[in-house]
Amino acid sequence: MEHPAQDRTAPESTERAAADAAARGLAVEFVPRDPETGAPLARELMGVKTIVLRSRDGYVFVLVPYEDRFSWPKLRSVLGVNKLKLPTADEAFAATGYRRGTITPLGAVEAFPVLADERLLGREIVIGSGSPDFAARVGADDLIRAYGAEVVDLAPE
């Protein structure tokens, strides 16, 4: 049976992400999220969360596996800082143009540096799309290339 979410039209925020991906030559498919849980319906793929953080040098996007933990000490070491701050919901929206739970580098209002956990390499993933109704399905290696992301080891010790 077809899921009712598959009948929805992509909202404007997803179109902005699609336009940015197209401009970078990045193939992206927008897949519906389950309206009850918010999880992408493409459950066979690795879910990736985009965390926006602020350090003394500005904002950075960090891409990590959704279901796994990551190492804050390793992240601080990679960035060469002792302190990182999660922005408030309003600060994150002002910085990215997206609400928490939908944040993605795709179509963000400013192109911040991107760090990608090495556990994403070689995987087909789903990340935020700018919309609570859709996720973006993309090859992790293609995403990393398109955004010039730095691949780093963020696995917990």
N, C-alpha and C positions, 0 to 999 in steps of 0.2 A: 504494500500500500504506500502511495506517495505521501510524504510528510507535508502538512499544510504550509510549513515555512518555505517550501520550495516554490510556492506560487508568488511570493513577495517580490516586489521590484526593489532593486538596489537604491538606497537613499543617496542624497547628494554627497554626504561625507565619504561614501564608498566610491562614488564617481571621482572624487578628488584623488583618492588613493590610486584608482585605476589609471587616471591621467598621468600621475607621477611615475607609476610603474612603466607605462607605455613610453614615456619620455626617456626613461633609462634603458629601454629595450628589455624589460623584465616581464616575462610571462606570468600572469597571476590569474587565478580562478577564484571568484568569490562564492563561497559555499555557505548555505544557511546555518545558523546556530539553532539549537533546540530552544524554543521559546520558554520552556519551563526551567531548564538548567543553565542555559547560556553556553553550553558546550557545543563545539562544532559538530555537525552531523557526520563529518568525515572522521570518525573516531579511530580509524586504522592509522592515521597520520600522527606524527609527533606534534603535540601542542607546544607552542612557544609563547612565553609571556615577554612583552616588551616593558622593561622598567625604565622610567625616566628618572635620572638622578641629577642632583646639582652638587658640584664641587666648587672650589675657589676659582676654577677656570671656566665655569659655565656648566651647561647641561650636557648630558650624554645619554644615549639610548643603550641599554644592555639587553641582549637577547639570550634567554636561558630556557631550558626545558621546563614546561609548565609543571610537570609532576615531580620534578627533582629539586633538591636543595642546591644552593651554590655557596661558594666561600666568599664572605664579605672581606676577610683579610686578603685573599688573593686579588679581589677586585680593587681594593684600596691600593695594593702594591702595584698593580698594572697601571693604575691612574697616577701613581706617585703622590697620593694624598693620605692624610691620616683621618680625614673626616669627609663623609658623604651625607647628603641630606635628601630624603624623600620630600619632594615639594608637596604643598597642600593640593587638594583637588583643584582649587581655583588657579594656583600657580601652574600646575601641570597642564590645565586647559589653555591658559594664556601662552604657555611655551610651545605647545604642540598643536593646538586647535582641536584636540580630541579629549573626551571625557575618560576618566579611569575605566579600565576594563575594555577599552576600545583603542588604546594608544598603540601607535605603530609608526615606524619611520616613513611608511608609504604616505605621501601627501601631507606630512607634518608641515606646519607653517614655517618652520625653520629647520634647516638640515644640520642637525647636531651630529657629532661623531658617533659611530656605532661600534660597539663591542659585541662579538658573537662568541658564545661558549663553544668550544671545539666539539662538544658532544652533538652539535647540530650538523656537522659536516657529513655530506653524502646523503642526507635525509630529505624526504619530501615532508614539508611542515605546514602547519596552519598557524597564522599569527593574527593579531588584531587588524581590523580593516577600517577603523574609524567609525564603525557602526555597531551597536549592540546586537543587530540582527544577522550579521554576516561575519565570517572569518575569511582571511586571504590564504589560499593554498598556493604554495610556491616552493620551488627547489631552494633549499638553504644555501647551496653553493652559489646559485644564481643571485640570490638576494645579497649575499656577502659581497660578491663581485660588483653588483649594481650600486651598492652604497659605500664601497671602499671600506667595508667593515674590517676591523682588526680581530683576528681569531685568537682567543685566549683560553687558557685552562682555568675554568672557574669551578671545577668539581670539588666538592668538600673533601677534606683530608680523611 
